[in-house]
Amino acid sequence: LTRCVLETHGTKRSAFLSLGRNFYYITILRDPVSRYLSEWRHVQRGATWKASLHVCDGRSPTTEELPSCYTGDDWSGCSLQEFMDCPYNLANNRQVRMLSDLSLVGCYNLSVMPEEQRNKVLLDSAKENLKRMAFFGLTEFQRKTQYLFEKTFNMNFISPFTQYNSTRASSVEIDEQTQQRIEALNFLDMELYDYAKDLFLQRYQYMRQKEHQEARRKRQEQRKILRAKQA
């Protein structure tokens, strides 16, 4: 999951109107299973998120609210089984958590509301925030992602996006049982991704139709001009 702020110049109304700038949140989503395996590989090589404060409602979670999955400096060398077995692993449903408003569920305090209610609130919040974004992309549709970005913000990349199907995650061979367990651990991300894919393809089709309509309008105008000259 990538989350960033895109800054553009313009005159649309925004909180930064006095600066003559607009700010848009954008994100790139990834297939939950591939994303989970990729994060495991990353952690296995020694990566940590110690610098992340996880601040919510003005404070960071306590060690009781967010226990660590490992002791020592990092979790390097952990097996996939160990990675899946930690109940506090923030890799689980990471995309929903990062896109949702955690303050709606009491941040990292799991005792605020029942788990089922908490999950529903988080998923609904993530879907709503994703829908309100001016742009989001999917890693499995690199060229469509590039097209939507360019059409949405009227910008062009100097080279086309490349679809890399060979990644660290794709090199991991897992059996059906492991696949199902990863999907179960990330069931919120799975539902969010289905929603995101449908919304993404809708936006892509709408933009393509809009482009074709504009091209047809220009051709009609050109024919009118040509007929006028001939007359």
C-alpha positions in Angstrom: 0.0 0.0 0.0 1.3 3.4 -1.0 -0.2 6.5 0.4 0.9 10.0 -0.6 -0.3 13.5 -1.2 -0.4 14.9 -4.7 0.1 18.7 -5.0 -1.2 20.5 -8.0 -1.6 24.2 -8.9 -5.0 25.5 -9.8 -7.9 27.7 -8.7 -10.4 25.1 -7.4 -11.7 25.8 -3.9 -9.7 24.1 -1.1 -8.3 24.7 2.3 -5.1 25.9 0.5 -6.9 28.4 -1.8 -4.8 31.2 -0.4 -1.7 29.5 -1.6 -3.2 28.7 -5.1 -2.7 25.0 -4.6 -4.8 21.9 -4.3 -3.8 18.8 -2.4 -5.2 15.3 -3.2 -4.7 12.1 -1.3 -3.9 9.2 -3.7 -3.1 5.5 -3.1 -2.1 2.3 -4.8 -3.8 -0.9 -3.7 -2.4 -4.4 -4.1 -3.9 -7.9 -4.1 -4.0 -8.7 -0.4 -2.3 -12.1 -0.5 0.6 -10.8 -2.6 0.9 -7.7 -0.4 0.9 -9.9 2.7 3.6 -12.2 1.4 5.6 -9.2 0.2 5.5 -7.7 3.7 6.5 -11.0 5.3 9.6 -11.1 3.0 10.4 -7.5 3.9 10.2 -8.2 7.6 12.1 -11.4 7.2 15.0 -9.4 5.8 15.1 -7.2 8.9 12.7 -4.4 8.1 10.8 -2.8 11.0 8.3 0.0 11.5 9.8 1.3 14.8 9.8 4.9 13.5 6.0 4.7 12.9 4.3 6.2 15.9 0.7 5.0 14.9 -0.6 8.3 16.4 -4.4 8.3 16.6 -6.5 10.9 18.4 -3.3 12.7 19.4 -1.5 9.7 21.1 0.4 6.6 20.2 -1.0 3.2 21.4 0.2 1.6 24.6 2.2 -1.6 24.6 -0.9 -3.3 26.0 -3.0 -2.0 23.1 -0.4 -2.9 20.5 2.0 -5.6 21.7 5.1 -6.5 19.6 5.3 -9.7 17.6 9.0 -10.1 18.4 11.7 -9.5 21.0 15.0 -7.9 20.1 15.8 -5.4 17.4 13.8 -6.9 14.6 11.9 -10.0 13.4 14.4 -11.1 10.8 14.4 -14.7 9.8 10.8 -15.3 10.9 9.0 -18.1 9.1 5.7 -17.5 7.3 4.0 -19.6 10.0 5.4 -17.4 12.7 4.4 -14.3 10.8 0.8 -15.6 10.5 0.6 -16.8 14.1 1.1 -13.4 15.7 -2.4 -12.0 16.6 -1.0 -8.4 16.8 0.6 -8.4 13.4 -0.2 -5.1 11.7 0.3 -6.8 8.4 -3.2 -8.3 8.8 -5.8 -6.1 7.0 -3.2 -3.3 6.7 -4.9 -1.7 3.7 -8.2 -1.3 5.4 -6.6 0.0 8.6 -4.5 2.6 6.7 -7.4 3.9 4.7 -10.0 4.0 7.5 -10.6 6.5 10.3 -9.3 4.7 13.4 -10.8 7.2 15.7 -14.2 5.8 14.8 -13.4 2.6 16.7 -11.3 4.0 19.6 -8.0 3.7 17.7 -6.0 0.7 18.9 -8.2 0.0 22.0 -10.0 -3.2 21.0 -12.3 -3.0 24.1 -14.3 0.0 22.8 -16.7 -2.1 20.8 -17.3 -5.7 19.7 -15.0 -7.1 17.1 -17.7 -7.6 14.5 -18.9 -4.0 14.8 -15.4 -2.7 14.8 -14.6 -4.6 11.5 -17.7 -3.2 9.8 -17.0 0.4 10.8 -13.4 0.1 9.6 -14.3 -1.5 6.3 -17.1 1.1 5.6 -14.7 3.9 6.5 -12.0 2.6 4.2 -14.5 2.2 1.3 -15.8 5.7 1.8 -12.4 7.3 2.0 -11.3 5.3 -1.1 -14.3 6.4 -3.0 -13.7 10.1 -2.1 -10.1 10.0 -3.4 -9.7 11.8 -6.7 -7.4 8.9 -7.8 -6.3 5.5 -6.7 -4.6 2.7 -8.7 -4.1 -1.1 -8.6 -0.8 -2.7 -9.0 -2.2 -5.5 -11.2 -3.4 -2.9 -13.7 -0.3 -0.7 -14.2 -1.2 0.7 -17.7 -4.8 1.4 -16.7 -3.5 3.1 -13.5 -1.2 5.3 -15.5 -4.0 6.1 -17.9 -6.4 7.1 -15.1 -3.7 9.2 -13.4 -2.9 11.1 -16.5 -6.5 11.8 -17.4 -7.5 12.7 -13.9 -4.7 15.2 -13.3 -4.0 16.2 -16.9 -0.3 15.1 -16.6 1.7 12.7 -18.7 4.5 10.4 -17.6 7.6 10.4 -19.8 7.5 6.6 -20.1 4.8 3.9 -19.9 4.3 1.9 -16.7 5.6 -1.6 -16.8 3.6 -4.6 -15.5 6.0 -6.7 -13.4 4.3 -10.0 -12.6 7.6 -11.5 -11.2 8.0 -10.1 -7.6 9.3 -11.4 -4.3 5.8 -12.4 -3.4 5.2 -14.3 -6.6 8.3 -16.3 -5.9 6.8 -17.7 -2.7 5.1 -21.0 -3.3 2.3 -21.7 -0.8 -0.2 -24.5 -0.6 -4.0 -24.1 -0.8 -4.4 -24.2 3.0 -1.8 -21.4 3.5 -3.5 -19.4 0.8 -6.9 -19.7 2.6 -5.4 -18.8 6.0 -3.8 -15.6 4.6 -7.1 -14.7 3.0 -8.8 -15.3 6.3 -6.3 -13.1 8.2 -6.9 -10.4 5.6 -10.6 -10.9 5.1 -11.3 -7.1 5.4 -8.6 -6.3 2.8 -10.1 -9.0 0.5 -13.5 -7.3 0.6 -12.0 -3.9 0.2 -9.9 -5.0 -2.8 -13.0 -6.5 -4.5 -14.8 -3.1 -4.0 -11.7 -1.2 -5.2 -11.3 -3.3 -8.3 -15.0 -2.7 -9.3 -14.8 1.0 -8.6 -11.4 1.3 -10.4 -12.7 -0.4 -13.6 -15.9 1.8 -13.5 -13.7 4.9 -13.4 -11.5 3.6 -16.2 -14.5 2.8 -18.4 -16.0 6.2 -17.7 -12.8 8.0 -18.6 -12.5 6.0 -21.8 -16.0 6.8 -22.8 -15.4 10.4 -22.0 -12.3 10.4 -24.2 -14.1 8.8 -27.1 -17.0 11.3 -26.8 -14.5 14.2 -26.9 -12.7 12.7 -29.9 -16.1 12.2 -31.7 -17.0 15.8 -30.9 -13.7 17.1 -32.4 -14.2 15.1 -35.5 -17.7 16.5 -36.0 -16.4 20.0 -35.6 -13.7 19.4 -38.1 -16.2 18.0 -40.6 -18.4 21.1 -40.1 -15.4 23.4 -40.7 -14.5 21.4 -43.8 -18.0 21.5 -45.2 -18.1 25.3 -44.5 -14.9 25.8 -46.5 -16.2 23.7 -49.4 -19.4 25.7 -49.5 
